[in-house]
Amino acid sequence: MDERQVTQLWEDYENGLKYQSAMGLGSKLPQFVRFYEGDQWPPPTKNTKNLPRPVINLIKMICRSKKSAILSTPVKLVYTAEDENADTERFNRFAEYIGKELGQEGLDKQAIHDGVIKGSYFYHYYWDAEARGKDGAREGALRGEIIDPLNIFFANPKERDEQKQKWILIRSREEVSSVRKSMDEGLDAESICADESEERYGAVEQEGDKLCTVLTKYFRRDGEVFCEKATRYAVVNRPFPIAPDIEAAWRELDGEDAPNNSLPDTPKKPSVRTETLKAPLYPIVAGSYEPRNNSIYGLGEVEGLIPNQKSVNFLFAMSLLNAQETAWGKYVVHPQALGEQVITNEPGQVLVDHSKTGSGIRKMTEQTMQSFPIQLADTLTQMTRSVTGAGEIMTGETVGGNLSGAAIAQLQAQARIPTEELKEAFWLVKEKQGKVLAQFFKLFYQNKRFSYTVEAPIEHQEAGDVSPAPGTDPGAVRQSDVFHGAEYLGTEFDVVVETTGGTKSGAAGDITVLDALFAKGAITLKTYLNAYPKDALSNKTELMRGIEAQEQEALRQLTAQNEQLTEQNRQYVALIEKQNESVEDVNRIIRENMELKELLARLRAEAEDKIRAGNTALMQTTADAREFAQTLVARQQ
């Protein structure tokens, strides 16, 4: 037996293990995981080796539907402050930027996954000094992880508020070489040796890995959170504050940082710390799927489903076994009736009865199992789904062929009412999470450049003088800013969880409004689909792509038609020009004809005048001649 003295952290760790064992968590949680993953049958025995082992995994179906119901409404953290001089808008934009950088959405999904199955989930945030290309009060970036309930221990596990704990302990498996490099100066690095894993989920470590169990303990001293690390027999890091030495960080630090081990790094220089430079909150956020009586460890869905799951599997197994035995019949054979024949049950096989009685070979009549076990299994399944709130309406299986989108959304909203309490509990955990993150923003980030998306003014959108940000809606533009955590050191923030994808009433009201606007022609089909609730339309992306493809094809056709019309217009212009020339020729001829007509009219008038004058002269001459003649005649007489 090793007689070396164990560290205080290891004693706290063993006390935490005893509590978890007394609560049955050490054996129950691995069982919950196995049942969720489909490992739901015990090892076969001599009597059960031929028993079929079907798995009708109700547990996974119910857990996944509950997880999707809780995460169906996207939320974001909104910070508010009583100090009017505080730039909360910049703080909120920076919080959203960092949330995307550290993958907060993925952490939330993993947390709810753990909560649904294991009953509890624990966020752990830390400053990763090995993150590259990040600006801050120290080199590195904020990172987060989800701690398994069996790897986190509390000074008082009956206290549900993690911030009221005297200390919080985290167990991890790390490489021996990495732990040795991260040790404080003056400590014996050779005392860190590989040890056996105490993994309780049945996972095995790769052969050749040199790992040891490292304990990280958070505790408070004078209202400030400190951290220390140790193995079973050796101290790795003496207590140090988790908040950075901001003044020293602005100067150049001596020495190299320890390799990344997903846990806080040890500062190299101590300094006099003011209240605003202290970190009063543990970087741990605890959440429960459902509260367990008098314990910080919660209850999940799996714990109450295992007996029903076993019963459903067993009923189907017995039905399959009966079908198997009936299909492979049994025979009663009189001694020596078969001779050297072998019954193979092949179709059309002929057996010769060598007995003298004629009844030496006969098939036994098995009793066919009734349909009652299957009906019982189906009834048990439906009752389980109904009791757990995972009915067909909620999972989207029964929607009705004649129901509108608004009606389906309304039914689903009603089915999700029992999960609203679970969703609100998660939002309360998000509020605690926001306060822990704000602590990191204020203490660690200085002169940090970040970018965010905003909506461009409508007049600029209409003028087309803005470029949409990649992957965003039209009219959204990307802008940049600089965050100074020191500006908010004395500012106290309140955190509000704001929904970004719907409200408690569901998507039915939104769909009704959209239907009315689209029917009146007030919005286009593209706008209609863009605004349609995501949780009520599963193939929204494909529809948008189809509409965009149709728009592109329509644009191509319109462009071709426009080119064709332009060519036709050019031809028409040329034809009109020719027709105008013909018309001008006609007009010239008409003018000439008019001039000729006028000339002819003048000539005719002149001729008529001359004829009249001639006729008058002729008449006068005739009259004179007649008078002269008459005169001559008179004289002759």
C-alpha positions in Angstrom: 0.0 0.0 0.0 1.3 3.5 -0.9 2.0 5.3 2.3 2.5 8.7 0.7 0.2 11.4 2.1 -2.7 12.3 -0.1 -3.5 15.9 -0.8 -6.4 17.8 0.7 -8.0 18.0 -2.8 -8.0 14.2 -3.0 -9.7 13.9 0.4 -12.4 16.3 -0.8 -12.7 14.3 -4.0 -13.2 11.0 -2.1 -15.9 12.6 0.1 -17.6 13.7 -3.1 -17.4 10.2 -4.5 -19.0 8.8 -1.3 -21.9 11.2 -1.6 -22.5 10.2 -5.3 -22.3 6.6 -4.3 -24.8 7.0 -1.5 -27.1 8.7 -4.0 -26.6 5.9 -6.5 -25.3 8.3 -9.1 -22.2 6.3 -9.8 -24.2 3.3 -11.0 -27.4 5.0 -12.3 -25.9 7.6 -14.7 -23.8 5.0 -16.7 -27.0 2.9 -16.9 -29.0 5.9 -18.2 -26.3 6.5 -20.9 -26.4 2.8 -21.9 -30.2 2.7 -22.3 -30.2 6.0 -24.3 -27.5 4.6 -26.6 -29.5 1.3 -27.1 -27.6 -1.0 -24.8 -30.7 -2.2 -23.0 -30.2 -6.0 -22.5 -28.1 -7.7 -19.8 -25.5 -10.3 -21.0 -27.1 -13.6 -22.1 -27.2 -16.5 -19.8 -27.5 -20.2 -20.4 -31.3 -20.0 -20.3 -31.6 -16.8 -22.3 -29.0 -17.4 -25.0 -31.7 -18.1 -27.7 -33.9 -15.2 -26.6 -34.1 -12.4 -29.3 -33.0 -9.0 -28.0 -35.0 -6.4 -29.9 -34.6 -2.7 -28.9 -37.5 -0.4 -29.4 -35.7 2.7 -28.1 -38.5 4.8 -26.6 -35.9 6.5 -24.4 -33.9 8.0 -27.2 -37.1 9.1 -29.0 -38.5 10.8 -25.9 -35.2 12.4 -24.9 -34.6 13.8 -28.3 -38.1 15.3 -28.6 -37.7 16.9 -25.2 -34.3 18.3 -26.1 -35.6 19.7 -29.3 -38.6 21.3 -27.5 -36.3 23.0 -25.0 -33.9 24.3 -27.7 -36.7 25.1 -30.3 -36.7 28.8 -29.3 -33.3 30.4 -29.8 -32.4 32.9 -27.1 -29.7 35.5 -26.5 -28.4 37.2 -23.5 -29.2 40.9 -23.1 -27.3 43.0 -20.6 -28.9 46.1 -18.9 -27.3 48.5 -16.5 -28.6 51.3 -14.3 -25.5 53.4 -15.1 -26.6 55.6 -18.0 -23.0 56.2 -19.0 -22.3 52.5 -19.6 -22.3 51.6 -23.3 -24.6 48.5 -23.0 -25.1 48.3 -26.7 -21.4 47.7 -27.3 -21.3 45.2 -24.4 -24.3 43.3 -25.9 -22.7 43.2 -29.3 -19.4 42.0 -27.9 -21.2 39.3 -25.8 -22.9 38.0 -29.0 -19.6 38.0 -30.8 -17.8 36.0 -28.1 -20.7 33.6 -27.8 -20.2 32.7 -31.4 -16.5 32.5 -31.0 -16.5 30.0 -28.1 -19.4 28.0 -29.6 -22.0 28.8 -27.0 -24.8 27.3 -29.0 -23.0 24.0 -29.2 -22.4 24.1 -25.5 -26.1 24.7 -24.8 -27.0 21.7 -27.0 -24.5 19.4 -25.2 -25.7 20.7 -21.8 -29.4 19.9 -22.5 -28.3 16.6 -23.9 -26.6 15.8 -20.6 -29.5 17.2 -18.6 -32.2 15.1 -20.4 -30.2 11.9 -19.9 -28.3 12.4 -16.6 -30.5 15.1 -14.9 -27.7 17.7 -14.5 -25.4 19.8 -16.7 -22.5 22.0 -15.6 -20.8 24.7 -17.7 -17.2 25.4 -17.0 -15.6 28.6 -18.4 -11.9 29.2 -18.5 -9.2 31.3 -20.1 -7.3 29.3 -22.7 -3.8 30.9 -22.9 -3.0 28.8 -26.0 -5.7 30.2 -28.2 -4.0 32.1 -31.0 -4.8 35.4 -32.6 -7.0 36.7 -29.8 -6.7 40.2 -28.2 -7.3 40.5 -24.5 -5.8 41.6 -21.2 -3.8 38.4 -21.5 -2.9 36.2 -24.5 -5.5 33.7 -25.3 -9.3 33.5 -25.4 -12.4 32.5 -23.4 -13.4 28.9 -23.8 -16.1 26.7 -22.3 -16.9 23.0 -21.7 -19.6 20.8 -20.2 -18.5 18.9 -17.1 -20.1 15.5 -16.6 -22.1 15.2 -13.3 -19.8 12.4 -12.1 -16.7 14.6 -12.6 -17.8 17.6 -10.5 -18.1 17.7 -6.7 -19.4 20.3 -4.2 -18.7 21.2 -0.6 -22.4 21.1 0.1 -24.2 19.0 -2.6 -27.6 19.8 -0.9 -27.1 23.5 -1.9 -28.5 24.1 -5.4 -26.9 27.5 -5.9 -23.4 26.9 -7.0 -22.3 30.4 -6.1 -23.0 29.7 -2.4 -20.7 26.7 -2.3 -17.6 26.8 -0.1 -15.6 25.1 -2.9 -16.2 23.3 -6.2 -14.0 20.5 -7.4 -13.5 19.2 -11.0 -11.9 15.9 -11.9 -10.1 15.5 -15.2 -7.7 13.1 -17.0 -4.6 14.8 -18.4 -1.2 13.9 -19.8 1.5 13.6 -17.3 4.0 15.6 -19.4 1.5 18.5 -19.7 0.8 18.5 -15.9 4.5 18.6 -15.1 5.1 21.6 -17.4 2.2 23.5 -15.7 3.5 22.9 -12.1 4.5 25.9 -10.0 8.2 26.5 -9.4 9.8 24.7 -6.5 7.5 21.6 -6.7 8.6 18.1 -7.5 7.6 17.4 -11.1 8.7 13.7 -10.8 6.0 13.1 -8.2 3.4 13.3 -11.0 3.0 9.8 -12.3 0.5 8.0 -14.5 -2.3 6.3 -12.6 -5.3 4.1 -13.4 -8.5 5.7 -14.6 -11.6 5.7 -12.4 -13.9 6.0 -15.4 -17.4 4.9 -14.4 -19.0 4.9 -17.9 -17.1 1.8 -19.1 -14.9 3.8 -21.4 -11.3 2.5 -21.8 -8.2 4.6 -22.4 -5.8 4.0 -25.3 -2.9 1.7 -24.4 0.3 3.6 -24.0 -1.4 6.8 -22.9 0.3 8.3 -19.8 -2.5 10.0 -18.0 -3.2 11.0 -14.4 -6.2 12.2 -12.5 -6.0 16.0 -11.9 -8.3 17.8 -9.5 -9.0 21.5 -9.9 -10.6 23.2 -6.9 -12.3 26.6 -6.9 -12.8 28.4 -3.6 -13.1 32.0 -2.3 -10.7 34.0 -0.2 -11.9 37.5 0.9 -14.7 37.4 -1.6 -12.4 36.5 -4.6 -12.4 33.2 -6.4 -9.1 31.3 -6.3 -8.0 28.1 -8.0 -5.6 25.3 -7.1 -4.7 22.0 -8.7 -3.3 18.7 -7.4 -3.1 15.0 -8.1 -3.5 12.3 -5.5 -0.1 12.8 -4.0 1.3 16.0 -5.4 0.3 19.7 -5.6 0.4 21.0 -9.2 -0.5 24.7 -8.6 -0.7 26.6 -5.4 -3.8 28.8 -4.9 -4.0 31.7 -7.3 -6.8 34.1 -8.2 -8.6 33.3 -11.5 -8.8 37.0 -12.4 -5.7 38.2 -14.4 -3.2 40.8 -13.2 -4.4 43.5 -15.7 -1.7 46.0 -14.8 1.0 43.3 -15.3 -0.7 42.0 -18.4 -0.3 45.4 -20.0 3.4 45.0 -19.6 5.4 42.2 -21.1 5.3 39.0 -19.1 8.4 36.9 -18.4 8.5 33.2 -19.1 6.3 30.8 -21.1 2.8 29.8 -20.3 1.8 26.2 -19.6 0.4 24.0 -22.4 -3.3 24.1 -22.7 -5.1 21.7 -20.4 -8.6 23.1 -20.6 -8.2 24.5 -17.1 -7.1 27.9 -15.7 -3.5 28.9 -16.2 -1.3 30.1 -13.4 -0.4 33.8 -13.4 3.3 34.5 -13.2 3.2 37.8 -11.2 1.1 38.7 -8.2 -0.1 42.2 -7.7 -2.2 44.3 -5.3 -5.8 43.7 -6.3 -8.7 46.2 -6.0 -12.3 45.2 -5.6 -13.1 45.9 -9.2 -10.2 43.6 -10.3 -11.4 40.6 -8.3 -13.5 37.8 -9.7 -16.3 37.1 -7.2 -18.2 34.5 -9.2 -17.2 30.8 -9.7 -16.6 30.1 -13.4 -19.1 27.2 -13.0 -22.8 27.3 -13.9 -25.0 24.5 -12.7 -28.3 23.5 -14.2 -30.8 20.7 -13.6 -33.3 19.2 -16.1 -35.7 18.7 -13.1 -34.8 19.4 -9.5 -34.0 16.5 -7.3 -35.2 16.8 -3.7 -32.4 18.3 -1.5 -29.6 17.9 -4.0 -27.7 20.0 -6.6 -27.8 16.9 -8.9 -31.1 16.8 -10.9 -33.4 14.3 -12.4 -33.6 13.3 -16.1 -36.1 11.6 -18.3 -34.3 8.3 -18.5 -34.6 7.4 -14.8 -38.3 6.9 -14.9 -38.4 5.3 -18.3 -36.2 2.3 -17.8 -38.8 -0.1 -16.3 -41.2 0.7 -19.2 -38.4 0.3 -21.7 -37.5 -3.1 -20.3 -41.2 -4.3 -20.5 -41.7 -3.2 -24.1 -38.4 -4.9 -25.2 -39.4 -8.1 -23.3 -42.9 -8.3 -24.8 -41.5 -8.0 -28.3 -38.8 -10.5 -27.5 -41.3 -13.1 -26.3 -43.4 -12.6 -29.4 -40.3 -13.0 -31.6 -39.2 -16.1 -29.7 -42.7 -17.6 -30.2 -42.6 -16.9 -33.9 -39.1 -18.3 -34.1 -40.0 -21.6 -32.3 -43.2 -21.9 -34.3 -41.4 -21.5 -37.6 -38.9 -24.2 -36.6 -41.2 -27.0 -35.7 -40.6 -29.9 -33.3 -41.2 -33.6 -34.1 -42.1 -36.7 -32.1 -40.3 -39.7 -33.5 -40.7 -43.4 -32.6 -37.4 -45.2 -31.9 -35.8 -46.3 -35.2 -38.6 -44.7 -37.2 -36.2 -42.3 -39.0 -33.5 -44.8 -39.6 -30.6 -42.8 -41.1 -32.8 -39.9 -42.2 -32.2 -36.3 -40.8 -35.0 -33.8 -40.4 -33.9 -30.6 -42.0 -37.2 -28.7 -42.4 -36.4 -28.1 -46.0 -39.4 -27.3 -48.2 -40.7 -30.5 -49.8 -38.6 -32.8 -47.7 -40.0 -36.4 -47.7 -39.6 -38.6 -44.6 -40.0 -42.4 -44.6 -41.6 -43.9 -41.5 -39.8 -47.1 -40.8 -42.0 -48.0 -37.8 -44.6 -50.7 -38.3 -47.4 -48.6 -36.7 -47.4 -45.9 -39.4 -47.4 -43.2 -36.8 -43.7 -43.2 -35.9 -43.1 -39.6 -37.1 -45.4 -36.8 -36.3 -45.0 -33.0 -35.9 -46.0 -31.4 -32.6 -48.7 -28.8 -32.6 -47.4 -25.6 -31.1 -49.7 -23.0 -29.6 -49.5 -19.8 -31.5 -49.0 -16.7 -29.2 -51.9 -14.4 -29.2 -51.7 -10.7 -30.3 -52.3 -9.6 -26.7 -48.5 -9.1 -25.9 -48.1 -6.8 -28.9 -51.2 -4.9 -28.1 -50.0 -4.6 -24.5 -46.6 -3.3 -25.7 -48.3 -0.8 -28.0 -50.6 0.4 -25.1 -47.6 0.7 -22.8 -45.7 2.7 -25.4 -48.6 5.1 -26.0 -49.2 5.6 -22.3 -45.5 6.3 -21.8 -45.4 8.9 -24.5 -48.6 10.5 -23.1 -47.3 10.6 -19.6 -43.9 12.0 -20.6 -45.4 14.6 -22.9 -43.9 13.2 -26.0 -47.1 12.5 -28.0 -47.3 12.2 -31.8 -48.4 15.8 -32.2 -45.3 17.1 -30.4 -42.9 14.9 -32.4 -44.6 15.9 -35.7 -45.8 12.5 -36.6 -49.6 13.2 -36.8 -50.2 16.5 -38.6 -53.3 15.7 -40.7 -53.5 16.0 -44.5 -56.1 18.7 -44.5 -54.6 20.9 -41.8 -53.1 24.3 -42.6 -49.6 25.3 -41.4 -51.2 27.6 -38.7 -53.3 24.7 -37.4 -50.3 22.4 -37.2 -48.3 25.0 -35.4 -51.1 25.6 -33.0 -51.4 21.9 -32.2 -47.7 21.6 -31.6 -47.7 24.7 -29.4 -50.3 23.1 -27.2 -48.4 19.9 -27.1 -45.3 21.7 -25.9 -47.0 23.5 -23.0 -45.8 20.8 -20.5 -42.2 21.5 -21.6 -42.5 25.3 -21.0 -41.4 24.8 -17.4 -38.3 22.9 -18.5 -37.5 25.6 -21.0 -37.9 28.4 -18.4 -35.6 26.6 -16.0 -33.0 26.5 -18.8 -33.4 30.2 -19.4 -32.8 30.9 -15.7 -29.5 28.9 -16.0 -28.7 31.1 -19.0 -29.1 34.2 -16.9 -26.6 32.9 -14.4 -24.3 32.0 -17.3 -24.6 35.6 -18.6 -23.2 37.0 -15.3 -20.2 34.6 -15.3 -19.5 35.6 -18.9 -19.7 39.3 -18.1 -17.1 38.7 -15.4 -14.7 37.3 -18.0 -15.5 40.2 -20.4 -14.6 42.8 -17.9 -11.5 41.2 -16.5 -9.8 39.6 -19.5 -10.6 41.6 -22.6 -8.9 44.9 -23.4 -8.5 46.5 -26.8 -10.3 43.6 -28.4 -11.5 44.2 -31.9 -14.8 42.5 -32.9 -17.4 42.7 -35.6 -21.1 42.6 -35.7 -24.0 42.8 -38.2 -26.5 45.6 -38.3 -29.4 46.5 -40.6 -28.6 49.3 -43.1 -31.0 52.2 -43.3 -33.8 51.6 -45.8 -32.9 54.6 -47.9 -29.4 53.1 -48.4 -30.8 49.7 -49.2 -33.1 51.2 -51.8 -30.2 53.2 -53.3 -28.1 50.0 -53.4 -25.0 51.6 -51.8 -24.5 48.9 -49.2 -23.2 45.4 -49.6 -25.0 42.7 -47.5 -22.9 40.8 -45.0 -22.1 37.2 -46.1 -24.7 34.7 -44.9 -27.1 37.4 -43.7 -30.4 38.9 -45.0 -30.3 41.5 -47.7 -29.6 44.9 -46.2 -27.5 43.6 -43.4 -24.0 45.0 -43.2 -20.9 44.1 -41.2 -19.3 46.7 -38.9 -16.3 46.5 -36.5 -15.6 48.0 -33.1 -13.2 47.8 -30.2 -14.1 46.5 -26.7 -12.4 47.8 -23.6 -13.2 45.6 -20.6 -11.7 48.1 -18.1 -14.5 50.6 -19.0 -17.1 48.2 -17.3 -15.2 47.2 -14.2 -17.4 49.2 -11.9 -20.7 48.5 -13.8 -23.2 46.0 -12.4 -25.2 44.3 -15.1 -28.6 42.6 -15.0 -29.1 39.8 -17.5 -32.3 39.1 -19.4 -32.8 36.1 -21.7 -34.5 37.3 -24.9 -36.1 35.0 -27.4 -35.0 35.4 -31.0 -37.0 32.8 -32.8 -40.5 32.9 -31.3 -42.4 33.3 -28.0 -44.3 31.0 -25.7 -47.4 31.2 -27.8 -45.6 29.4 -30.6 -45.5 30.2 -34.3 -49.3 30.0 -34.9 -49.8 33.8 -34.5 -46.9 34.6 -36.8 -48.2 32.2 -39.5 -51.7 33.7 -39.3 -50.3 37.2 -39.9 -48.1 36.1 -42.7 -50.9 34.2 -44.4 -53.1 37.4 -44.3 -50.4 39.6 -45.7 -49.5 37.2 -48.5 -53.2 36.8 -49.4 -53.6 40.5 -49.8 -50.5 40.8 -51.9 -48.8 43.0 -49.3 -45.6 40.8 -49.3 -43.9 38.7 -51.8 -43.4 34.9 -51.6 -39.8 35.3 -50.8 -40.5 37.7 -47.9 -43.2 35.3 -46.7 -40.8 32.4 -46.5 -38.0 34.5 -44.9 -40.4 35.5 -42.1 -42.0 32.0 -41.7 -41.1 30.4 -38.3 -38.2 28.0 -38.5 -39.8 25.5 -36.2 -42.9 25.2 -38.4 -41.1 24.6 -41.7 -38.5 21.9 -42.0 -37.4 22.5 -45.7 -37.2 26.3 -45.6 -33.7 26.4 -47.1 -34.7 24.1 -50.0 -37.8 26.3 -50.8 -35.7 29.5 -50.7 -33.2 27.9 -53.1 -36.0 26.8 -55.4 -37.5 30.3 -55.4 -34.1 31.9 -56.0 -33.5 29.4 -58.9 -36.9 30.4 -60.3 -36.1 34.1 -60.0 -32.8 33.5 -61.8 -34.5 31.6 -64.6 -37.2 34.3 -64.8 -34.5 37.0 -64.9 -32.7 35.1 -67.7 -35.9 34.8 -69.7 -36.7 38.5 -69.2 -33.2 39.4 -70.3 -33.6 37.3 -73.4 -37.0 38.8 -74.1 -35.6 42.3 -73.5 -32.8 41.7 -76.0 -35.3 40.3 -78.5 -37.6 43.3 -78.1 -34.6 45.7 -78.4 -33.7 44.1 -81.8 -37.3 44.3 -82.9 -37.5 48.0 -81.9 -34.3 48.7 -83.9 -35.9 47.0 -86.9 -39.0 49.0 -86.4 -37.1 52.3 -86.2 -35.3 51.4 -89.5 -38.6 50.6 -91.1 -40.2 53.8 -89.8 -37.3 55.8 -91.1 -37.8 54.2 -94.6 -41.5 54.9 -94.4 -40.8 58.5 -93.4 -38.6 58.9 -96.5 -41.5 57.5 -98.6 -43.9 59.8 -97.0 -41.6 62.7 -97.7 -41.4 61.7 -101.4 -45.2 61.5 -101.5 -45.5 64.9 -99.8 -43.1 66.3 -102.3 -45.1 64.9 -105.2 -48.3 66.2 -103.6 -46.7 69.6 -103.3 -45.6 69.6 -106.8 -49.0 68.5 -107.9 -50.6 71.3 -105.9 -48.2 73.8 -107.5 -49.0 72.3 -111.0 -52.7 72.5 -110.2 -52.4 76.1 -109.1 -50.4 76.9 -112.3 -53.0 75.1 -114.5 -55.8 77.0 -112.6 -54.0 80.3 -113.4 -53.5 79.4 -117.0 -57.1 78.3 -117.3 -58.3 81.6 -115.8 -56.0 83.5 -118.2 -57.3 81.5 -121.1 -60.8 82.0 -120.1 -60.2 85.8 -119.8 -58.7 85.8 -123.2 -61.5 83.8 -124.7 -64.0 86.1 -123.2 -62.2 89.1 -124.5 -61.9 87.5 -127.9 -65.6 86.6 -127.9 -66.5 90.1 -126.9 -64.3 91.5 -129.7 -65.8 89.0 -132.1 -69.3 89.9 -131.1 -68.5 93.6 -131.5 -66.9 93.0 -134.8 -69.9 90.9 -135.9 -72.2 93.6 -134.7 -70.2 96.2 -136.6 -70.2 94.1 -139.7 -73.9 93.5 -139.5 -74.5 97.2 -139.0 -72.2 98.0 -141.9 -73.9 95.5 -144.1 -77.2 96.8 -143.2 -76.0 100.2 -144.0 -74.7 99.1 -147.4 -78.0 97.4 -148.2 -79.8 100.5 -147.3 -77.7 102.6 -149.5 -78.2 100.3 -152.4 -81.8 100.5 -152.2 
